[in-house]
Amino acid sequence: MDKEPVGQYTPASFYQNATQAVQAVNAAYQPLTFTNALNNPLWVFGDVASDDAVAGHPGDQPSIDNIDQFNYNATNGNLNAEWGNFYQGITACNLVLDNVPAINMDTTLRNRILGEAKFLRAWYYFMLINIYGDVPLVTSYLNPNQLQVPKTAAATIYASLIEPDLKWAMTVLPKNYNNSNADIGRVTWGAAASLLSKVYLYQQDWDSSLIYSQQVIASNQYSLMPVYRQDFDADHKNNSESIFEVQMLSGQSPQTGDALNQWFAPAQDGGYYHDAPTQSFVNEFEQTAGGIYDPRLDYTIGRDGMPWFNGEIFSASWSNTGYLTRKYQQPFSEIPISLKGDGSCDYLAIRYADVLLWNAEALNESGQSGAALIPLNMVRKRARESYLYDSSLVGYGTIPPGLLPDVTATDQTTLRGDIQHERRVEFGFEFHRYFDIIRWGAAYANRVMIDSAASAGTAGFNYTANRHFLLPQIELQTDQALHQ
């Protein structure tokens, strides 16, 4: 009589059929999630470390405040949490890539699964490089006696793994999934092409970045949502703008919902009021001569006297900066306070507006500034036209005069600043800002981080010292090869 194994499968006994292959690649997605806000502290590195936010909730989670002030050391728990989280993802990908090729199964499905794993492994390495710099390159499952692995230069990881993995993934991943809800959120051809565009952009390979952003645009697979806020609410998940979206589902056991819903909310809503926006961020938003702000401001943050969730009016007293982020938060009609740390909003890791602004940036940097105005102004047009589609806006139905006019500058330096401005307001509190600051170089970083230190909480910042975060102390003790 055949008996099902009790407990955990070993790698040798698990990878036997197509169902198990799908289960294996599903596990590789888990480290993307925010079911625990401290296990995946991407928001700490992307937001809190930048000029957009401070830690919030004074006295709580001092390790986050230490990152905010750049007075942390290698024992900081956020360093170890994110390192472990992303390498867990890489291990899951490597198990798929090591074992699934030998399974007797449908070739198209097998290749798709391998493409998913290669995309996810490239994503995890891309994030590790941008947080820590040079990191160990591990391309297969390792036993404990094989875990002394030296660092590999970031440039080598880009060239030997990230770029070829994404290019291969593009050849096997579908443009979309139409068969069932089981495939919603899986990576697609567009996700691989978009990430490849971003990878080349971060290396200032403008021509290569353009190749892939233009392919995504020309594919006609994506379009901007009519109203900006629709990208961040539970009613418009996996919409036309979504290219790579981390799926979060509340009310499950074990939990698969969004813990950020609680971490960013005010105390009276059962929250911890972390990741608090700065005045510097608020000041970045344009307003008309009549005082009407870019609508993305109030879609992104709560500010004094403005509508909040649950029929409340926001009070500046709810936050130590006077502001809180709205993204990834939900009203009690969707998520009751008993489920506050188990939200249902997804995280949009890549959306079409990203690709448009990467395209604009690469065009401008490659000397095609006139052409760069087209994708840049598409993003601005969507923002101002929220007034035509969102009935909750005061003055709905008419765009306020002078609101977010098209950019017309074609001087490369001026337009570079316009694109940098647009990225800041378009992607506020989506965990990208610090990485943008660093990739735009020392002059930009010193201007926005040091000159605005009084309001941004970045007084300890030094570009050379802080361009990348320290490797975790526990890894330095465990992996002696990291000292080579």
C-alpha positions in Angstrom: 0.0 0.0 0.0 1.4 3.4 -1.0 1.4 6.0 1.8 1.6 9.7 1.5 4.7 11.2 3.3 4.0 12.7 6.7 5.7 16.0 7.4 7.9 17.7 4.8 9.1 16.3 1.5 12.8 16.1 0.7 13.9 17.7 -2.6 14.5 14.1 -3.9 10.9 13.0 -3.2 9.0 16.2 -3.9 9.7 17.3 -7.5 7.7 14.5 -9.2 4.9 16.0 -11.2 3.5 19.2 -12.7 1.4 20.0 -9.6 4.4 20.0 -7.4 6.4 22.1 -9.9 3.6 24.8 -9.7 3.6 24.5 -5.9 7.4 25.0 -5.9 7.4 28.2 -8.0 4.4 29.5 -5.9 6.7 29.3 -2.9 9.2 31.6 -4.6 6.7 34.4 -4.6 6.1 34.5 -0.9 9.1 36.7 0.1 7.6 39.5 -2.0 4.7 39.9 0.4 4.1 42.2 3.3 2.3 39.8 5.6 4.7 41.0 8.3 6.0 44.5 7.9 9.3 43.7 9.6 10.1 40.5 7.7 10.1 42.5 4.5 11.1 46.0 5.5 11.5 47.3 1.9 9.5 50.4 3.0 12.2 51.2 5.5 15.0 51.2 2.9 12.9 52.8 0.1 10.9 55.4 2.0 12.2 56.0 5.6 15.8 56.2 4.5 14.9 58.8 2.0 13.8 62.5 2.2 10.2 61.5 1.7 9.6 60.0 5.2 10.6 59.6 8.8 10.2 56.5 10.9 7.1 57.9 12.6 5.8 56.6 16.0 8.6 58.1 18.1 10.0 55.6 20.6 8.7 52.5 18.7 11.0 50.3 16.6 14.2 52.3 17.3 16.0 50.2 14.6 13.8 51.9 12.0 14.6 55.3 13.4 18.3 54.4 13.3 18.1 53.7 9.6 16.2 57.0 9.2 19.0 58.9 10.9 21.9 56.9 9.4 23.3 56.1 12.8 22.7 52.3 12.6 25.2 49.5 12.7 25.5 46.0 11.2 23.4 44.5 14.0 20.3 46.5 12.9 17.4 44.0 12.6 16.2 45.5 9.3 19.4 44.5 7.6 19.2 40.9 8.6 15.5 40.7 7.9 15.6 41.8 4.3 18.8 39.9 3.5 17.3 36.7 4.8 13.9 37.4 3.1 15.4 37.9 -0.4 17.9 35.0 -0.1 15.0 32.8 1.0 13.4 33.8 -2.3 16.6 33.0 -4.2 16.8 29.6 -2.6 13.2 28.9 -3.6 14.0 29.9 -7.2 17.1 27.8 -7.2 15.2 24.7 -6.0 12.8 25.2 -8.9 15.6 25.7 -11.5 17.6 22.7 -10.1 14.7 20.2 -10.0 11.8 21.1 -12.4 13.8 20.5 -15.7 13.8 16.8 -14.9 10.1 16.5 -14.3 8.1 14.7 -17.1 5.5 17.3 -17.8 4.1 19.6 -20.4 7.0 21.5 -22.0 5.2 24.8 -22.3 4.2 24.7 -18.6 7.6 23.6 -17.5 9.3 26.5 -19.4 6.8 29.0 -18.0 7.6 27.8 -14.5 11.3 28.1 -15.1 10.7 31.6 -16.6 8.8 32.6 -13.5 11.7 31.4 -11.3 14.3 33.2 -13.4 12.4 36.4 -13.2 11.9 36.2 -9.4 15.6 35.3 -8.9 16.6 38.3 -11.0 14.2 40.5 -9.0 15.6 39.4 -5.6 19.2 39.9 -6.8 18.3 43.4 -8.2 16.9 44.4 -4.9 19.9 43.0 -2.9 22.3 44.9 -5.1 20.5 48.2 -4.7 20.3 47.7 -0.9 23.7 46.1 -0.1 25.9 46.5 -3.2 28.1 43.5 -3.9 26.5 40.3 -2.5 27.1 36.5 -2.7 26.0 35.0 -6.0 24.3 31.7 -5.4 22.8 29.9 -8.5 21.9 26.5 -7.1 20.7 25.0 -3.8 23.6 24.8 -1.3 24.1 22.4 1.6 25.2 23.8 4.9 28.8 22.9 4.3 28.7 25.0 1.1 27.6 28.2 2.6 31.0 30.0 2.7 30.4 32.2 -0.3 32.3 35.4 -1.1 30.7 38.6 -2.5 30.4 39.0 -6.3 30.6 42.4 -7.9 27.2 43.9 -8.7 28.3 44.4 -12.3 29.1 40.7 -12.6 25.7 39.7 -11.2 23.9 42.0 -13.6 25.8 40.6 -16.6 26.0 37.0 -15.7 22.6 36.4 -14.1 20.0 39.2 -14.0 20.2 40.2 -17.7 20.4 36.7 -19.2 17.7 35.4 -16.9 15.3 38.1 -17.8 16.0 37.8 -21.5 15.3 34.1 -21.3 12.2 34.6 -19.3 10.9 36.9 -22.0 11.0 34.0 -24.4 8.8 31.7 -22.4 6.5 33.8 -20.3 3.0 34.6 -21.7 1.8 38.2 -22.3 -1.2 37.5 -20.1 -3.1 34.7 -18.3 -6.6 34.0 -19.3 -7.3 30.6 -17.9 -8.2 31.0 -14.2 -7.8 33.0 -11.1 -5.0 30.6 -10.0 -2.7 32.4 -12.4 -3.5 36.0 -11.4 -0.4 37.8 -10.3 2.1 35.5 -12.0 4.9 37.2 -13.8 4.5 37.8 -17.5 6.5 38.7 -20.6 5.7 42.4 -19.8 7.1 42.1 -16.3 10.4 40.6 -17.5 10.7 43.3 -20.2 9.9 46.0 -17.8 12.4 44.9 -15.2 15.0 44.5 -17.9 14.4 48.2 -18.8 14.8 49.2 -15.2 18.0 47.1 -14.8 19.6 48.8 -17.8 18.4 52.2 -16.6 20.1 51.7 -13.2 23.3 50.9 -15.0 22.9 54.1 -17.2 22.7 51.9 -20.4 20.1 54.2 -21.9 19.9 52.6 -25.3 19.3 49.1 -23.9 16.8 50.4 -21.4 14.9 52.1 -24.3 14.7 48.8 -26.3 12.7 47.1 -23.5 10.6 50.0 -22.4 9.6 50.7 -26.0 8.7 47.0 -26.4 6.4 47.2 -23.4 4.7 50.4 -24.7 4.3 49.0 -28.2 2.8 45.8 -26.9 -0.5 47.6 -26.1 -0.9 45.3 -23.1 -1.1 48.1 -20.6 -2.7 51.5 -20.0 -2.9 54.1 -17.3 -6.0 53.9 -15.0 -8.3 56.9 -15.4 -7.9 57.8 -11.7 -4.6 57.6 -9.9 -5.9 56.3 -6.6 -7.4 53.2 -8.4 -3.9 51.7 -8.4 -3.9 51.4 -4.7 -7.4 50.3 -3.6 -8.8 46.8 -3.2 -11.5 47.4 -5.9 -9.1 47.7 -8.8 -6.5 45.0 -8.2 -4.6 43.7 -11.2 -5.8 46.5 -13.4 -4.7 47.7 -16.8 -1.7 49.5 -15.3 -0.4 46.6 -13.3 2.7 45.0 -14.7 4.1 43.2 -11.6 1.8 43.1 -8.6 2.4 41.4 -5.3 -0.9 39.6 -4.4 -2.3 40.1 -0.8 -5.4 38.3 0.3 -7.0 39.0 3.8 -8.9 36.6 6.0 -6.7 33.5 5.3 -4.9 31.1 7.6 -2.0 31.3 7.6 -2.1 35.0 6.9 -1.6 36.2 3.4 -2.9 39.8 3.9 -1.2 43.1 4.0 0.3 44.1 7.4 1.2 47.6 6.1 -2.4 48.4 6.4 -1.8 48.6 10.2 1.7 49.8 10.3 1.0 53.0 8.4 -2.4 53.8 10.0 -3.1 56.3 12.8 -3.4 55.1 16.4 -7.2 55.7 16.6 -7.6 53.4 13.6 -5.6 50.7 15.3 -2.4 51.6 13.6 1.2 52.3 14.4 1.7 55.4 12.3 5.0 54.6 10.8 6.5 55.8 7.5 5.3 59.3 8.1 5.6 61.8 5.1 7.9 64.8 5.5 7.2 68.4 4.7 9.8 68.1 2.0 7.7 65.6 0.2 4.5 67.6 0.5 6.3 70.7 -0.8 7.2 68.8 -4.0 3.6 68.8 -5.3 2.6 71.5 -7.7 -0.4 73.7 -7.2 -2.3 76.2 -9.4 -2.4 79.9 -8.9 -5.7 79.3 -7.2 -4.2 77.0 -4.7 -5.4 73.7 -6.1 -2.9 70.9 -5.5 -1.9 68.1 -7.8 -4.6 65.5 -6.9 -1.9 62.9 -6.3 -1.0 64.7 -3.0 -4.3 63.8 -1.3 -4.4 60.4 -3.0 -1.0 59.7 -1.4 -1.1 61.2 2.0 -3.4 62.4 4.8 -3.1 66.1 5.8 -4.8 68.3 8.3 -8.5 69.1 7.5 -8.8 66.7 4.5 -11.0 63.7 4.2 -9.5 60.5 5.6 -11.0 57.0 5.8 -14.1 55.9 7.7 -15.8 59.3 7.3 -13.0 60.9 9.4 -11.2 64.2 8.8 -7.5 63.9 9.1 -5.8 65.7 12.0 -2.1 66.7 12.0 -2.0 65.5 15.6 -2.1 61.9 14.4 1.5 62.0 13.2 4.8 63.4 14.4 5.2 65.1 11.0 1.6 66.1 10.6 1.1 63.6 7.7 0.5 59.9 7.1 0.6 57.9 3.9 -2.8 56.7 2.5 -1.4 54.0 0.2 -2.0 50.4 1.4 -4.6 51.6 3.9 -8.3 50.6 3.8 -11.6 51.8 5.4 -13.2 49.6 8.1 -16.0 48.8 5.6 -13.4 46.7 3.8 -11.1 45.6 6.6 -12.6 45.8 10.1 -10.3 46.7 13.0 -10.1 43.0 14.0 -8.3 42.4 10.7 -6.4 45.7 10.6 -3.0 44.0 10.1 -4.5 41.7 7.4 -5.4 44.0 4.6 -6.4 43.1 1.0 -4.6 45.8 -1.0 -1.8 44.6 -3.3 1.6 46.1 -3.7 2.3 47.3 -7.3 6.0 46.6 -7.7 6.0 47.7 -11.4 3.2 49.7 -13.1 2.8 51.2 -16.5 3.6 54.7 -15.3 7.0 53.3 -14.2 7.7 52.2 -17.7 6.6 55.5 -19.2 8.9 57.5 -16.9 11.8 55.1 -17.4 11.3 55.6 -21.1 11.2 59.4 -20.8 14.4 59.3 -18.7 16.3 57.1 -21.1 15.2 59.2 -24.1 16.3 62.4 -22.4 19.7 60.9 -21.3 20.3 59.6 -24.8 19.8 63.0 -26.4 16.2 62.6 -27.5 14.7 65.2 -25.1 11.8 66.2 -27.5 10.6 62.6 -27.7 10.9 62.2 -23.9 8.1 64.8 -23.5 5.5 62.3 -24.8 5.7 59.6 -22.1 6.3 62.2 -19.4 3.2 64.2 -20.3 1.1 61.0 -20.5 1.7 60.6 -16.8 0.9 64.2 -16.0 -2.2 64.1 -18.2 -3.6 61.1 -16.2 -3.0 63.0 -12.9 -4.8 66.2 -13.9 -7.6 64.3 -15.7 -8.5 62.6 -12.4 -10.9 65.6 -12.1 -12.8 64.2 -15.1 -13.4 60.8 -13.6 -13.3 61.0 -9.8 -16.6 62.4 -8.4 -15.1 62.7 -4.9 -12.9 65.6 -6.1 -14.2 69.1 -5.4 -14.8 70.6 -8.8 -15.3 67.2 -10.4 -16.0 67.4 -14.1 -13.7 70.2 -14.9 -9.9 70.3 -14.8 -8.8 73.4 -12.7 -7.1 76.0 -14.8 -3.4 75.7 -14.8 -3.3 72.3 -13.1 -0.3 70.2 -14.2 0.3 71.7 -17.6 2.3 69.7 -20.1 6.1 70.0 -19.7 7.6 71.7 -22.8 11.3 72.1 -21.8 13.7 70.3 -24.2 16.9 71.4 -22.5 18.4 68.1 -21.2 19.3 69.4 -17.8 16.0 71.1 -17.2 14.1 68.1 -18.4 16.1 65.8 -16.2 14.9 67.8 -13.2 11.3 67.6 -14.5 11.5 63.8 -14.8 13.0 63.5 -11.4 10.3 65.6 -9.9 7.6 63.6 -11.7 9.0 60.3 -10.4 8.9 61.7 -6.8 5.3 62.7 -6.9 4.0 59.8 -9.0 5.6 57.1 -6.9 5.6 58.5 -3.4 5.4 55.8 -0.8 5.8 53.0 -3.2 9.3 52.2 -1.8 11.4 53.5 -4.7 12.6 56.9 -3.6 15.9 56.1 -1.9 17.0 53.9 -4.8 16.2 56.8 -7.2 18.2 59.2 -5.1 21.3 57.0 -5.0 21.2 56.1 -8.7 21.0 59.8 -9.7 24.4 60.4 -8.1 26.1 62.2 -5.3 25.2 65.8 -6.4 21.5 65.0 -6.4 21.6 62.9 -3.3 23.6 65.5 -1.3 21.2 68.2 -2.4 18.0 66.5 -1.4 19.3 64.5 1.6 21.7 66.9 3.3 20.2 70.2 2.3 16.8 69.1 3.5 18.0 67.2 6.6 16.2 69.3 9.1 12.8 68.3 7.7 13.6 64.9 6.2 15.4 63.2 9.2 18.5 62.4 7.2 21.1 64.4 9.1 23.5 61.5 9.3 23.6 60.9 5.5 26.9 60.7 3.6 26.7 59.6 0.0 29.9 57.6 0.0 29.3 55.9 3.3 25.5 55.3 2.9 25.1 54.6 -0.8 24.6 51.0 0.2 23.6 49.6 3.5 25.8 47.5 5.7 25.9 43.8 5.4 24.2 42.1 8.4 26.5 41.3 11.3 25.1 37.8 11.6 26.0 37.0 8.0 29.5 38.4 8.4 29.9 36.0 11.4 28.4 33.0 9.7 29.9 33.5 6.2 33.6 34.2 6.7 34.1 34.4 2.9 32.3 37.8 3.0 35.4 39.3 4.4 37.5 38.4 1.4 
